Amino acid sequence: MLSLPKQILRTKTHNKRKVQLVTLGCSKNWVDSENIITQLAHNNFEVQHNGKDYGPETVIVNTCGFIERAKEESIQTILEFAKLKTEGKIETLYVTGCLSQRYKENLEDEIPEVDAYFGTMDMPALLSRLNVDFRQDLIGERLLSTPSHYAYLKISEGCNRTCSFCAIPLMRGQHKSTPIEDLVLQARNFAKNGVKELILIAQELTYYGLDIYKKRRLNDLLKALTEIDGIEWIRLHYAYPSNFPLEIIELMKAEPKICSYLDMPLQHISSRVLKSMRRQISKEETTELIKTIRILHPEIHLRTTFLVGYPEETSEDFDELCEFVQESKFERIGVFTYSHEDDTIASSLKDIHSPELKEQRAQHLMQLQEDISLELNEKKVGKQFKTLIDRKEGKNYIGRTEFDSPDVDNEVHIPSNSNKYIRIGDFETIKITKAEPYDLFGIPV
């Protein structure tokens, strides 16, 4: 049912009120759940996150509503817990997050077993139902449910872009930056507790600061974060390509703490499709941007995302996208298939492509990328890389280089029977001995 790993936050004292928190969706949802955990933990609650022990307790489902598949998973999860409540196996059921934000009235009618539904900005109201007062001062003391050596740092909420297919502004509202001093405070607290890698997330990183400072200030934020002792890696996720501020790349190249990695969803390359998607950029501008970024910083690894099966995507448009992927040789890509999202601009278009055709296009694009990934990974064989050790699986330690983000990118497999002592959460220098399309294998130096 759940794709996220089970994490349990417990304290040794007894007689605590129990809550089971289930998180679905992206890293931004994960941060929201960690904030809920923090508030509850400071109010005498025992919180289990994505666990399996459903005891007689309160369950909170933090839903995702980004694409059709995510909505289906969220609804199925709610139904499963509603059944448990009907059977008397749990006492109270609350639903929050993006799906609840968009479809609260529908959900109330269809799944009345849920005691209350809350939107993405309703954490104080959710806490109130649990007789907890929301404490703003706890935001800077967020308890992590990720491995203790890395943390997601959400630098803004919402989005002001008007992409035709995207419902994020409907679920998360308009762009709202978190002040630099608040983010630095969070990061310092993380560092004190052993965090070594910060993964900056937002729906649109490059827009950071425009709302509260009246100018882009991502570079200023990055500089402030690099000054924090203990933080060794800073990773950037979700940058919009239109009017991309190239000074970010210049700072990335100059500052060792900023990983040579950028997640920049492009969505498509056909100028005609991009125009319909309202992406505010053309094929020629996109191609020039990628070329410029690689000239400014030849070592950078680029992750991007493409959306296939868009209503106005022809077979020629898709062929153009495939050719672009083969020529650009992105280090990492992800592919989504289009689905109508209610009240978006594209929902007025006729969805002419069958689910089978959309899936065929997605699989074809990923097959092209698999060959590219293998080619690029094989170039790493024989080279040494600073590697952060995430966990141990069987007889291997699993780590990542600066070019890889958790859960979505390459992993480095290191045998645990080497002569060198390895500890989870530490950095090691690893020599790559073997490469596969999405995995590297190596030994400690």
N, C-alpha and C positions, 0 to 999 in steps of 0.2 A: 504493500500500500504506500509506503513512504520511501522516498529516494534519499532522504537525508539521514546521516548516521545518528544513532541513539546517543544522547548525552544526558546524564543525570546530575542534577545539582542538589545535593542533600546536605543537611547539617546533622550533628550528632544528637541534638536535643530532641525530646519526644513531645507529644501533645501539640504538634503543629498542624495547622490546616493544610490539606493536600490539594494540589492542582496538577493536572496533567496538561501540558501545553504541546500542541501539535503544530509544527510549522511546515507549510508548503510554499513552493515558489522560490523566488530569487534571493540573493544575498541581502537586498534591502528589506525584505520580509524577515530575514534572519535577525537583522539588527533590531527591528521592531520587537521581535520576540524576546531578544536579550534585554531590552529596556523593560518589558513587562516582567520578566524574571527578576530583574533588579528591584523593581518596585515591590513585588510580592515577597522577595527574600528578606527585605528590610521591614516587613510587617508580619513576621512570624508564620510564613508559609513554607511548606516543603514543596518544591517544584520539580517535577520530572518532565524532561524535554524530549519529545519524540520517543518515549519509552513504550513498554508493552504491558506494564502493570496498571490495569484500569480500575483497581480497587473501588470502594464507594467514595468517590471524590468528585471534584469539579473538573471538567474538561473544557479547554479553550482551543478552538481550531482557528489558526491564523491562515486564511485562505489566499489563493492566487487567482487572478482573473484575467491574465495577460492574453492568452490564446485559448482556442477551443479545447485543446487537450488538457491544459492546466485547469480550466473551468470544470471539465468533466471529472478530473481527479479530486478537485475540491468538493464538488457535489457528492461524489461517491464516499469521500471521507466523512462528510457531515452525516450522510445517511447511515453509515456504519456505526457512528457514535450515537445517533438518534435511536437506532435499534438497541444498543446497549443500555441506553437510558430507559427505553420502554421495558426492557427485561429486568430493570432494577439494578443493573451492574454499575451504573454511575448515578450520581445524585443530580448534578446540574450540568447543563451544556450551553456554552456560549460560543458564538462565531464572530470573528473579526476579520479585518484585512480587505483586500481589493475586491473579491467577489461580493462580500457583504456590503461594501461601499456602493457598488453599482446596482445590485439586485436585491436590496434588503426587502422591499415589499413583496417581490415575487417569492423569495425564500421563506418569508414569514407565512405566506399562504401555502406553499408547497411542503414545507418541513416545519410544522408547528411544534414539534417536540423540542425544538431549540428554545431555551429560556429567554434569550435576547440576542439580537444581532447588533454589531457595532462596525463603524466604518474605519478607514485608515487613520483618521485624526481623532478617534474617540477613546483613546486610552484612558483619560481621566474618568470618563463615564463607565468604561468597563471595570476599572478599579473600584469605582464607587459601588457597583453591584456586589463587589466582594468586601465592602466596608473598609476600603483602603483609600486614603487621601493621596493623590498624586503629588510627588515631591520633585520639583524641578531640579533641585540640587543633586539628585541621584543620577541625572543624565550623564554627568562626567565621571561616574563611578560604575559604568556598565559592567555587569558580570558577563563573562564570555562563556559560550557553550561550544565554540570552536576549540581546536587544540590551543593550548595556552601560549604558543609562540607566534601566532598570527591573529590579527583582528581586522574586521571590516570597519572602515570609518566612513559613515555616510555624511558627505559634506553638504548635501542639499536635498530638498524634497521637491517632488513635482517636476513639471516641465512646461515651458512656454512654446515649444515647437508645435507645428500643426501638421505633422505627418498624417496622411490620409487614412492609414490603416491602423493607427495606434490609439488605444483607449487610455493610456497612462494619465493624461491630463484630466480625464473624467474620473479616474480612481484616486489620483494623488494630488490633484489640484495644480495650481500654477507654481512656477519655480520659486523656491524659498531657500536662500543660502543660510547656513549656520555660521555665525561669526567666527573669525579666525581664532580669537582668544578661547572660545568654547571648544573648538576642535583641538587646539594645542593642549588644553587642560585634559581632555579625554586621552590624547595620545601620551601625555606624560604619565597619567595613571596606568595606562596599558604597559608602558615601558617599565614602570616600577614593579609590575606584576609578571615580568618576564616576556612580554611581547617583543618580538624582533622584526616582524614584518607588518606594515600597515597596507591594507588594500583599500584605496580610496574608491568609493562608489557614489554614483549619482546617475540620474537619468541622462544628464548632460553636464559632464565635468567642465567643459570650457566656458559655460555660461556663469560659472561660479563668481559671485561678487557683484554682478551687474545690478541686482535688486537692492542690496543694502549699501554698497560702496559706489554705485553708479559707474563702475568700470570692472573689467575682468581682473580678478585677483588670484587666479589659481597659482600663478608663479610665486606670489607673495606667500600664499599658504604653504606651498611646497618648501620654500626656503625656511620658513619657520619650523616645519616638521623635521627637516634635516638637522636642525640644531639640537634635537632631543637625544640625550645620551641613551644608548640601549637600542634605539631604532636603527636597524642596518639596511632594511629594504623598504622602499615605498613604491607601490604598484598602482598604475592608473587604469581604471575601468570606465568604459562608456563615454567616449568623446565623439562629438558630432563633427562630421567632416566639413560642412559649409562654414566658410570664414574661420577655419581652424587657426588658432594662434601659434605660429611656428616657434615663438620664443620658448614654448614648453619643451620642444625637442632640443633646443639649444641648451636649456638648463639640464635636461635629462642627460645629455652627453657630458656636460661639465661636472655634474654632481654624482659621485659614485653611489650614494644611497638611493637614488632614484633608479629603479630597475629599467633596463633598456627594453621596455615592453609597453605596448599601447593597445588597448582594446577600442577599436573604432568601427562600429557597425556601419557598413556602407549600404546595405539592403539590396542594391542592384547596381547595374552599370549602364543599361540602356537609357539614354537621355530622355527618350519618350516615356519610359516607365518611371524614371526618377521625377519627371515633371508631374505625372499623374499622382505619384506618391507625395508630392509637395516637399521634396527633400532639399530644395533650394541649391542644387548643385547639378552640373552636367557631367557627362562621361569625360569630356576633355578636361574639365576642372578637377575631377576626381583623379584621373590618371596623372595629371601634373602634380597634384598634392602628394600622391604616393611617391612619385619620383623625387620630389623635393625633400620629403622626409628621409628617404633612404640616402640621399646625397649628404644631408646635414648630419645624419647619424647612421653610418653603414652597418653598425652592429645591432640596430633595433630589430626586435621581433614584433610583427604586427598580427594581432588577432582581429578578425572581422566577422560579421554575420550577414547572411543573405536571406532574402525572403523570396521564395519561388511560388509560382502558381497565382500571382497577383492577377486580378480580373483582366487587366489590359496587357498582360505579358503574352506575347505571341511566341511561337516556336523559334522565330528569328531572334527575338529578344533573349530567349533562354540560351540559344547558341552563342550569342554575343557575350552573355555572362560567363559561359563555360570557357570561351576563348580568353576572356579577361582574367579568369582565375588561373588558367594555364600560363599566361604570360606574366602575371604579377607575382606568382609563387609566394603567396602569403604563408607565414609560418603556421598559422592556426586559422581555421574557419569553423563557423557553425552555420547550420542551415535550418530554417523554419519553413513550414508550408503555410500558405495564406488561409485564413478563415475570417469570415465576416465578423466584425465587432460592432455591436449595436451603437448607433448614434455617432459613429465615425463617418468621415467624409466618404471613404471608399465603400461603405455599406450601401450606398445608393447605386453602386455599379452592379452589374449582373455577374455573379460568380460562375463563370462559364466552364471552369476546369474541374474535372472529376477528382475526387480524393486520390484515386489510383494514379492519375497523371501527375498530380502534385507530388506524390510520394516517389514516383519514378524519377522526376526531375531532382528531387532532394537527394535521392540515393546516387544518381549519376554524378551530381556535383561533389558529393562526399567521396566517391570513388576516384574522381580526378584529384581531390585533395589528398587522399591516402597515398597516391603515387608521389605527389609533391612532398608530403611530409617525410616519406621514407628517404627520398633523395636528399632533403635538407638534414635529416637526422644522421644519415651515413657520413656526412661531412664532419660531424662531431666526434666520430670514432678516432681515438688516439689523443684527443684533446682533454684538458683538465678544466673543471668547472666548480665554482663555489656552489655548494648544494645544501639546502636546508632540509634536515631530516624530519619528516612529518609523522611517521608511524612505523611499526613493524608488522609485517604480515608473513606468517610461517617462518621460513628460513631467511627472509630478506628484509632489510630496511628499505623504506620507500621515501624518496626525497624529491626535491624540485630544484631546478636551476632558477636564476633570476628571470629566465625567459618563459617561465611557466606559472600559471595561476592554479590554485587548488581546485580540484574536482573537474576542471574542463580541459586541462592541457597535459602535456607529456609528464611522465613520472620517471624517476631514476631508480632502478632496482639495484640494491647493493647487498651482496651476501653477508650474512651476520657472522659467518665463521672466519672472517678475516682477522688478522693479528691486531688490528687497530680497534681500540675501544670506541664505540659509537653510541651516542645518546640522543634520544628523541628531543627535538627542539634546538639542537646545536647545528652549526655550520660545519661542513666537512669539504675538503677538496677531493673531488672524485674524477678519476680518469675513465673516460668512456671506452668500453671494450666491444660493445655490440649495439646495434640500432635496429629497431622495428619502426613501423609507421607512427605509432603513438607512444612508444616506450623506449627508454634508454637503459643500458645496463653498464655497470662500472664497478670499479674497486677503489677503496680509499687510498690516497697518496700518503 
